Amino acid sequence: MSTVGSSSLLELRGISKRFGASRALSGVDFSLQAGEIHALCGENGAGKSTLMNINDGIHRPDEGSILLNGEKVVIDGPAHAMRLGIGLVHQEIALCADATMAENIFMPEINADKQAWMNYADFNERAAKVLRRLGQDIDPGALVRDLSISSQQLVEIAKALTLDCKVLILDEPTAALTDNESAALFRVLHDLKAQGIGIIYISHRMAEIFTHGDRVTVLRDGRNVHCGPLAGLTPDELVRRMVGRDLGNYYPPKQAVTESSGPVLEVTDIADGERVHGVSFALKRGEILGIAGLMGAGRSELAETICGLRIAKRGTVRLNGKALTIRKYSDALREGIAYLSEDRKAAGVFLDLPIAQNVSSMALRRVSSAWGLLQRSAEHKLAKELGAKLNLKSDGVAIEVSSLSGGNQQKVAIAKLLATNPVVLLMDEPTRGVDVGAKSEIHHILRELATQGVIVISSELPEIIGLCDRALVIRDGRLAGELEANEMTEEALLRLASGLCEQEIA
């Protein structure tokens, strides 16, 4: 299928790429016009990132050609791509943690500068200007390691905006952003579009694609299966083109959880003295309990305090009626409480280790002999069993996790928790950066795992509404309200999260 046109700003013709025996791309055509937002969609592993990495010079195509403004080019690497006017914002954050925001934003310029001294005042002033453009009034001299994930993502985006590029590629840019930050980003993108810049936008969020996109190209199994205007296309039609099948029930049926089910986890007046202020709730047996709230409201901090990743200054945690003493995360794991971090790259998986070693990393006793010696055969058996349970797609359990798609990396992170035989799972953004097909799979997996109880923290309100049996709303580190399944709407959740609606919390 050809998608190229004679007036294209960027054209990819017949792009193919193999990694060993695996074919990532097969004869892909793609075109980008000046002044358009072109959505690139597909399941994880469909070839989107590989195609964009070829655009950025990270990979060389085995076959095919790249044309920029009608001229054939060979891109020798990311620095060459920048000089050609191509900027790529990766989904995975890759900043220098010990450098400031300003230093990270202007890192390409700093690296290219041959002067013996740097004008840091100029860097800070220019960085503050581009950050204000993204709706951020924050100190550009702050170290990246002290920033939230959303602020780090904005630094990545700000860096691309300083490159004076003609082609801007954004891979899941809003996955870690608040609604206000996302709105500011889209205002900038539409300004760039008006200036004639071509934008390739990769996202799994249907609302963003249909609100802001002009055209869409869909990749499936390394081939482009659709290219055309978004106008006239429905979200359901787009999803079917992406996955090649009808997902049917995207969310699993909810459970009829009653008071008689009894609590499996009880949290009373828990506080960390900083971000969590006296929160109490109970998780019923067999329930998926959602925790909603605006970014920075204290949702992750609440989960971290429950499981010992943050020190609790007061409060009690009971599991099946037993009061627990949790001083560190290993205490929580030993008692049967496991936590999935929202930051898969930094705290969810070991990207450079094989699947088997990831899965066993928190449950070494299960794969060791009576004398404490690690048994590789037991480790591989455990990984295969849990991989099969989660429908993990891989070429065996000996391959590195970095070679997997985002959705399968997330399944490895979940398998790593299941290896500890948890009673309660606390899942923080369990489907962040995951395609619609894998999301649906993970939703059904979570329902199967909720024989005792699962807590899901999510920034995606449709996920809270569609998946959870009940939802708590956190605001400023406190419980702002609670909604039953039949009460959950986006408006109701947002009103509680923003303080427009108050509930009496006993």
C-alpha positions as CSV (number, residue, x, y, z in Angstrom):
1,M,0.0,0.0,0.0
2,S,1.5,3.3,-1.0
3,T,1.0,6.4,1.1
4,V,3.6,8.8,-0.5
5,G,2.8,11.9,-2.3
6,S,4.8,14.3,-4.5
7,S,4.6,17.2,-2.1
8,S,5.5,15.3,1.0
9,L,7.9,16.8,3.6
10,L,9.1,13.4,4.6
11,E,8.7,10.1,2.6
12,L,9.6,6.6,3.6
13,R,9.5,4.1,0.7
14,G,9.5,0.3,1.0
15,I,11.2,0.3,4.4
16,S,12.2,-3.1,5.7
17,K,14.2,-4.0,8.8
18,R,15.2,-7.3,10.5
19,F,16.7,-8.0,13.9
20,G,18.2,-11.4,13.6
21,A,15.5,-13.8,12.6
22,S,12.7,-11.4,13.5
23,R,11.3,-9.1,10.8
24,A,10.3,-5.8,12.4
25,L,9.2,-4.0,9.2
26,S,8.2,-5.3,5.8
27,G,8.0,-2.8,2.9
28,V,6.5,0.1,4.8
29,D,5.5,3.3,3.0
30,F,4.8,6.5,5.0
31,S,4.4,10.1,4.1
32,L,4.2,13.3,6.2
33,Q,3.0,16.6,4.8
34,A,4.1,20.0,6.0
35,G,1.7,21.5,8.5
36,E,-0.1,18.2,9.4
37,I,-0.4,16.1,12.5
38,H,-0.1,12.5,11.3
39,A,-1.1,9.9,13.8
40,L,0.9,6.6,13.7
41,C,-1.0,3.8,15.4
42,G,-0.6,0.1,16.0
43,E,-0.3,-2.5,18.8
44,N,3.0,-2.7,20.8
45,G,5.4,-4.6,18.6
46,A,3.7,-3.5,15.3
47,G,6.9,-1.6,14.2
48,K,6.1,2.0,15.1
49,S,9.2,2.7,17.2
50,T,11.4,0.8,14.8
51,L,10.1,3.0,11.9
52,M,10.7,6.2,13.9
53,N,14.1,5.1,15.0
54,I,15.0,4.7,11.3
55,N,13.7,8.3,10.8
56,D,16.1,9.4,13.6
57,G,19.1,7.5,12.3
58,I,19.2,5.1,15.3
59,H,18.7,2.1,12.9
60,R,19.5,1.8,9.2
61,P,16.9,0.2,7.0
62,D,17.8,-3.1,5.3
63,E,15.7,-2.0,2.3
64,G,14.0,1.1,1.2
65,S,14.7,4.8,1.1
66,I,14.1,8.1,2.9
67,L,13.3,11.3,1.2
68,L,13.3,14.7,2.9
69,N,11.8,17.6,0.8
70,G,12.0,15.3,-2.2
71,E,15.7,14.6,-1.8
72,K,17.0,11.1,-0.9
73,V,18.9,11.1,2.4
74,V,20.9,8.6,4.4
75,I,20.6,9.4,8.1
76,D,23.8,8.5,9.9
77,G,22.6,8.9,13.5
78,P,20.5,11.1,15.8
79,A,22.9,14.1,15.6
80,H,22.7,14.0,11.8
81,A,18.9,13.7,12.0
82,M,18.9,16.9,14.1
83,R,21.0,18.7,11.6
84,L,18.5,17.6,8.9
85,G,15.6,19.1,11.0
86,I,14.2,15.9,12.5
87,G,13.4,15.8,16.2
88,L,12.3,12.7,18.1
89,V,10.8,12.6,21.6
90,H,11.1,9.0,22.8
91,Q,8.4,7.4,25.0
92,E,11.1,6.2,27.5
93,I,12.7,9.2,29.2
94,A,16.5,9.4,28.7
95,L,17.8,12.4,30.5
96,C,21.0,13.1,32.5
97,A,19.7,12.9,36.1
98,D,22.6,14.9,37.6
99,A,22.3,17.8,35.2
100,T,19.8,20.7,35.4
101,M,16.7,21.1,33.3
102,A,18.4,23.8,31.2
103,E,21.5,21.7,30.7
104,N,19.3,18.7,29.5
105,I,17.2,20.9,27.2
106,F,20.3,22.3,25.5
107,M,22.4,19.2,25.7
108,P,22.8,18.9,21.9
109,E,23.9,22.5,21.7
110,I,26.3,22.1,24.6
111,N,27.8,19.0,23.1
112,A,28.4,20.8,19.7
113,D,29.8,23.9,21.3
114,K,33.7,24.1,21.2
115,Q,34.0,27.0,23.7
116,A,35.8,26.4,27.0
117,W,33.0,28.1,29.0
118,M,29.2,28.0,29.0
119,N,26.8,30.9,29.4
120,Y,24.6,29.2,32.0
121,A,22.5,32.4,32.6
122,D,21.6,32.4,28.9
123,F,20.7,28.7,29.0
124,N,18.5,29.2,32.0
125,E,16.7,32.2,30.4
126,R,16.1,30.4,27.2
127,A,15.0,27.2,29.0
128,A,12.5,29.2,31.2
129,K,11.0,30.6,28.0
130,V,10.4,27.3,26.3
131,L,9.1,25.8,29.5
132,R,6.6,28.7,29.9
133,R,5.5,27.9,26.4
134,L,4.5,24.5,27.7
135,G,2.7,26.1,30.6
136,Q,5.4,25.5,33.2
137,D,6.7,28.2,35.5
138,I,9.5,26.2,37.2
139,D,13.2,26.7,37.9
140,P,15.3,25.6,34.9
141,G,18.2,25.2,37.3
142,A,16.5,22.3,39.1
143,L,18.3,18.9,38.9
144,V,16.4,16.4,36.7
145,R,16.7,13.7,39.4
146,D,14.5,15.9,41.7
147,L,11.7,16.2,39.1
148,S,8.5,14.2,38.8
149,I,8.0,11.9,35.9
150,S,5.7,14.4,34.2
151,S,8.2,17.3,34.5
152,Q,10.9,15.0,33.1
153,Q,8.7,14.3,30.1
154,L,8.2,18.0,29.6
155,V,12.0,18.4,29.6
156,E,12.2,15.9,26.8
157,I,9.6,17.7,24.8
158,A,11.2,21.1,25.5
159,K,14.5,19.8,24.2
160,A,12.9,18.9,20.9
161,L,11.2,22.3,20.6
162,T,14.6,24.0,20.7
163,L,16.0,22.1,17.7
164,D,14.2,24.3,15.1
165,C,13.1,21.1,13.4
166,K,10.9,20.7,10.4
167,V,9.7,17.2,11.4
168,L,8.8,16.5,15.0
169,I,8.1,12.9,16.1
170,L,6.4,12.4,19.5
171,D,6.1,8.9,21.0
172,E,3.4,8.7,23.7
173,P,4.2,12.3,24.9
174,T,1.2,12.6,27.2
175,A,1.5,9.3,29.0
176,A,3.0,10.9,32.1
177,L,1.4,14.4,31.8
178,T,-1.5,16.0,33.6
179,D,-4.6,17.2,31.7
180,N,-3.4,20.8,32.0
181,E,0.1,19.9,30.8
182,S,-1.3,17.9,27.9
183,A,-3.6,20.8,26.9
184,A,-0.5,23.2,26.9
185,L,1.4,20.7,24.7
186,F,-1.4,20.5,22.1
187,R,-1.6,24.3,22.0
188,V,2.1,24.3,21.1
189,L,1.6,21.5,18.5
190,H,-1.1,23.4,16.7
191,D,1.1,26.5,16.7
192,L,3.9,24.4,15.1
193,K,1.4,22.9,12.6
194,A,0.4,26.5,11.6
195,Q,4.1,27.2,11.0
196,G,4.3,24.4,8.5
197,I,6.0,21.9,10.7
198,G,5.1,18.2,10.1
199,I,4.3,16.3,13.3
200,I,4.2,12.5,13.6
201,Y,2.1,11.6,16.7
202,I,2.3,8.1,18.2
203,S,-0.4,7.4,20.8
204,H,-2.7,4.8,22.1
205,R,-5.2,7.4,23.3
206,M,-8.1,7.5,20.9
207,A,-9.4,10.9,22.1
208,E,-6.1,12.6,21.4
209,I,-5.8,11.0,18.0
210,F,-9.3,12.0,16.8
211,T,-9.2,15.5,18.4
212,H,-5.9,16.6,17.0
213,G,-4.9,14.3,14.1
214,D,-5.3,15.0,10.4
215,R,-4.4,11.6,9.0
216,V,-3.6,8.2,10.4
217,T,-1.3,5.4,9.4
218,V,-1.8,2.0,11.0
219,L,0.9,-0.6,11.3
220,R,0.2,-4.2,12.1
221,D,2.9,-6.9,12.3
222,G,5.4,-4.6,10.6
223,R,3.2,-3.7,7.6
224,N,1.1,-0.6,7.0
225,V,-2.5,-1.8,6.7
226,H,-4.2,1.6,6.5
227,C,-3.5,5.3,5.7
228,G,-6.1,8.0,5.3
229,P,-7.9,10.9,6.9
230,L,-9.2,10.6,10.4
231,A,-12.4,12.3,9.3
232,G,-15.1,9.7,8.7
233,L,-13.2,7.0,10.7
234,T,-14.6,5.9,14.1
235,P,-12.5,4.8,17.1
236,D,-13.9,1.3,16.9
237,E,-12.9,1.1,13.2
238,L,-9.4,2.3,14.0
239,V,-9.0,-0.2,16.8
240,R,-10.1,-3.1,14.5
241,R,-7.5,-2.0,11.9
242,M,-4.9,-1.9,14.6
243,V,-5.5,-5.3,16.2
244,G,-7.0,-7.1,13.2
245,R,-9.9,-8.3,15.2
246,D,-12.9,-7.1,17.2
247,L,-11.9,-6.8,20.9
248,G,-15.5,-7.6,22.0
249,N,-15.7,-6.8,25.7
250,Y,-12.9,-4.4,26.1
251,Y,-13.4,-4.4,29.9
252,P,-14.3,-7.6,31.8
253,P,-17.6,-7.9,33.6
254,K,-17.7,-6.3,37.0
255,Q,-18.1,-8.3,40.2
256,A,-21.1,-8.0,42.5
257,V,-19.1,-7.2,45.6
258,T,-21.2,-6.7,48.7
259,E,-20.5,-5.8,52.3
260,S,-20.8,-9.5,53.2
261,S,-17.7,-10.1,51.0
262,G,-15.6,-8.8,53.9
263,P,-12.4,-6.7,53.8
264,V,-9.1,-8.3,52.7
265,L,-7.1,-5.1,53.3
266,E,-8.0,-2.4,55.8
267,V,-6.0,0.9,55.9
268,T,-6.7,3.2,58.8
269,D,-5.6,6.9,59.2
270,I,-2.3,6.3,57.3
271,A,0.0,9.3,56.8
272,D,3.6,9.9,55.8
273,G,3.8,13.5,57.2
274,E,4.4,14.9,53.7
275,R,2.1,13.9,50.9
276,V,-0.4,11.5,52.6
277,H,-2.6,12.8,55.3
278,G,-4.8,10.4,57.3
279,V,-6.4,8.2,54.6
280,S,-8.7,5.3,55.6
281,F,-10.4,2.7,53.4
282,A,-11.0,-1.0,53.0
283,L,-10.5,-3.3,50.0
284,K,-13.2,-5.9,49.8
285,R,-12.5,-9.5,48.9
286,G,-12.8,-10.1,45.1
287,E,-12.9,-6.4,44.3
288,I,-10.9,-4.2,41.9
289,L,-10.8,-0.8,43.8
290,G,-9.8,2.2,41.7
291,I,-7.9,5.2,43.0
292,A,-8.4,8.3,41.0
293,G,-7.2,11.9,41.3
294,L,-5.3,14.6,39.6
295,M,-1.5,14.2,38.9
296,G,0.3,15.1,42.2
297,A,-2.7,14.4,44.4
298,G,-0.8,11.7,46.3
299,R,-2.2,8.5,44.8
300,S,1.2,6.9,44.2
301,E,2.5,8.2,47.6
302,L,-0.5,6.5,49.3
303,A,0.3,3.1,47.7
304,E,4.0,3.5,48.5
305,T,3.2,4.3,52.2
306,I,1.0,1.3,52.5
307,C,3.7,-1.1,51.2
308,G,6.7,0.4,53.0
309,L,8.4,2.3,50.1
310,R,7.6,5.5,52.1
311,I,7.8,5.6,55.9
312,A,4.4,5.8,57.6
313,K,4.3,8.3,60.4
314,R,1.0,7.0,61.7
315,G,-1.8,4.6,60.8
316,T,-2.4,0.9,60.6
317,V,-2.6,-1.7,57.8
318,R,-4.5,-4.9,58.3
319,L,-4.5,-7.9,56.0
320,N,-7.3,-10.4,56.5
321,G,-7.7,-8.9,60.0
322,K,-4.1,-9.1,61.0
323,A,-2.3,-5.8,61.9
324,L,1.0,-5.6,60.0
325,T,4.3,-4.1,60.9
326,I,5.7,-2.7,57.6
327,R,8.9,-0.8,57.8
328,K,10.2,-1.5,54.4
329,Y,9.0,-3.0,51.1
330,S,10.4,-6.5,51.9
331,D,8.0,-6.6,54.9
332,A,5.0,-5.9,52.7
333,L,6.1,-8.6,50.2
334,R,6.6,-11.1,53.0
335,E,3.0,-10.4,54.3
336,G,1.5,-10.7,50.8
337,I,1.3,-7.1,49.5
338,A,3.0,-6.3,46.2
339,Y,3.3,-3.0,44.3
340,L,3.7,-2.3,40.6
341,S,5.4,1.0,40.1
342,E,4.1,3.6,37.5
343,D,7.7,3.9,36.2
344,R,8.2,0.6,34.4
345,K,11.7,1.5,33.1
346,A,13.1,2.7,36.4
347,A,11.4,0.4,38.9
348,G,9.3,-2.2,37.1
349,V,11.7,-4.4,35.2
350,F,15.4,-4.9,34.7
351,L,15.6,-4.1,30.9
352,D,19.0,-5.6,30.4
353,L,18.3,-8.9,32.1
354,P,16.5,-11.9,30.6
355,I,12.8,-12.5,31.3
356,A,13.5,-15.5,33.6
357,Q,15.8,-13.5,35.9
358,N,13.3,-10.6,36.0
359,V,10.4,-12.9,37.0
360,S,12.4,-14.6,39.8
361,S,14.2,-11.5,41.1
362,M,11.9,-11.0,44.1
363,A,11.2,-14.7,44.7
364,L,14.6,-16.3,44.7
365,R,13.7,-18.8,47.4
366,R,11.2,-20.4,45.0
367,V,13.9,-21.1,42.5
368,S,16.7,-22.0,44.8
369,S,17.8,-25.4,46.4
370,A,17.7,-26.2,50.1
371,W,21.3,-25.0,50.2
372,G,20.5,-21.6,48.7
373,L,21.8,-22.3,45.2
374,L,20.0,-20.8,42.3
375,Q,18.5,-23.4,40.0
376,R,18.2,-22.1,36.5
377,S,15.8,-24.8,35.4
378,A,13.4,-23.9,38.2
379,E,13.8,-20.2,37.3
380,H,12.9,-20.9,33.6
381,K,10.0,-23.1,34.6
382,L,8.5,-20.4,36.8
383,A,8.9,-17.8,34.1
384,K,7.3,-20.0,31.5
385,E,4.4,-20.8,33.8
386,L,3.7,-17.2,34.7
387,G,4.3,-16.1,31.1
388,A,1.7,-18.5,29.9
389,K,-0.8,-17.3,32.5
390,L,-0.3,-13.7,31.3
391,N,-0.2,-14.6,27.6
392,L,3.4,-13.2,27.4
393,K,4.6,-13.0,23.7
394,S,8.3,-13.6,23.4
395,D,10.9,-15.8,21.8
396,G,11.6,-17.7,25.0
397,V,12.4,-16.6,28.6
398,A,16.1,-16.2,28.0
399,I,15.8,-13.1,25.9
400,E,16.4,-9.6,27.4
401,V,13.3,-7.7,28.5
402,S,14.5,-4.6,26.5
403,S,13.7,-6.6,23.3
404,L,10.0,-6.8,24.2
405,S,7.2,-4.5,23.3
406,G,5.8,-2.1,26.0
407,G,2.8,-4.3,26.7
408,N,4.9,-7.5,27.1
409,Q,7.4,-5.6,29.3
410,Q,4.4,-4.7,31.5
411,K,3.4,-8.4,31.6
412,V,6.9,-9.3,32.8
413,A,6.6,-6.7,35.6
414,I,3.3,-8.2,36.6
415,A,4.8,-11.8,36.5
416,K,7.6,-10.6,38.7
417,L,4.9,-9.6,41.3
418,L,2.9,-12.8,40.9
419,A,6.1,-14.8,41.6
420,T,5.9,-13.6,45.2
421,N,2.4,-15.2,45.7
422,P,0.8,-11.9,46.7
423,V,-2.6,-11.6,48.5
424,V,-3.2,-8.0,47.4
425,L,-1.8,-6.3,44.3
426,L,-1.4,-2.5,44.2
427,M,-1.1,-1.6,40.5
428,D,0.1,1.9,39.7
429,E,-0.8,2.9,36.1
430,P,-0.8,-0.8,34.9
431,T,-1.6,0.1,31.3
432,R,0.5,3.2,30.8
433,G,2.2,3.2,27.3
434,V,0.4,0.0,26.4
435,D,-1.6,-0.5,23.2
436,V,-5.4,-1.1,23.1
437,G,-5.1,-4.8,22.5
438,A,-2.6,-5.3,25.4
439,K,-4.7,-3.0,27.6
440,S,-7.7,-5.2,27.2
441,E,-5.6,-8.3,27.9
442,I,-4.2,-6.7,31.1
443,H,-7.8,-5.6,32.2
444,H,-8.9,-9.2,31.9
445,I,-5.8,-10.5,33.7
446,L,-6.5,-8.1,36.6
447,R,-10.0,-9.3,36.9
448,E,-8.7,-12.9,37.1
449,L,-6.2,-11.9,39.8
450,A,-8.9,-10.2,41.9
451,T,-9.9,-13.4,43.7
452,Q,-8.8,-11.6,46.9
453,G,-8.3,-7.9,45.9
454,V,-6.6,-5.6,43.5
455,I,-6.1,-1.8,43.8
456,V,-5.7,0.1,40.5
457,I,-4.3,3.6,40.3
458,S,-5.0,5.2,37.0
459,S,-4.9,8.6,35.4
460,E,-7.3,7.4,32.7
461,L,-10.8,8.0,33.9
462,P,-12.4,5.6,31.3
463,E,-10.2,2.8,32.8
464,I,-11.3,3.6,36.3
465,I,-14.9,3.6,35.2
466,G,-14.8,0.5,32.9
467,L,-12.6,-1.7,35.1
468,C,-13.2,-0.9,38.7
469,D,-16.0,-2.1,41.0
470,R,-15.6,1.0,43.2
471,A,-13.4,4.1,43.2
472,L,-11.7,6.3,45.8
473,V,-10.7,9.9,44.8
474,I,-7.6,11.4,46.3
475,R,-7.1,15.2,46.5
476,D,-4.1,16.8,48.2
477,G,-3.2,13.6,50.0
478,R,-6.6,13.1,51.5
479,L,-9.7,11.0,50.6
480,A,-12.0,13.4,48.7
481,G,-14.8,10.9,48.0
482,E,-15.9,7.4,47.1
483,L,-18.0,6.3,44.2
484,E,-19.8,3.0,43.6
485,A,-19.8,1.5,40.1
486,N,-23.2,2.9,39.2
487,E,-22.1,6.4,40.4
488,M,-18.9,6.6,38.4
489,T,-18.8,9.1,35.6
490,E,-15.9,11.2,34.3
491,E,-17.7,14.3,35.6
492,A,-18.3,12.9,39.1
493,L,-14.7,11.8,39.4
494,L,-13.3,15.1,38.1
495,R,-15.6,17.1,40.4
496,L,-14.3,15.3,43.5
497,A,-10.7,15.4,42.2
498,S,-10.8,19.1,41.6
499,G,-12.7,20.1,44.8
500,L,-15.8,21.2,43.0
501,C,-17.8,18.6,44.9
502,E,-17.3,17.6,48.5
503,Q,-18.3,14.3,50.1
504,E,-18.6,13.6,53.8
505,I,-15.9,11.1,54.5
506,A,-16.4,9.2,57.8
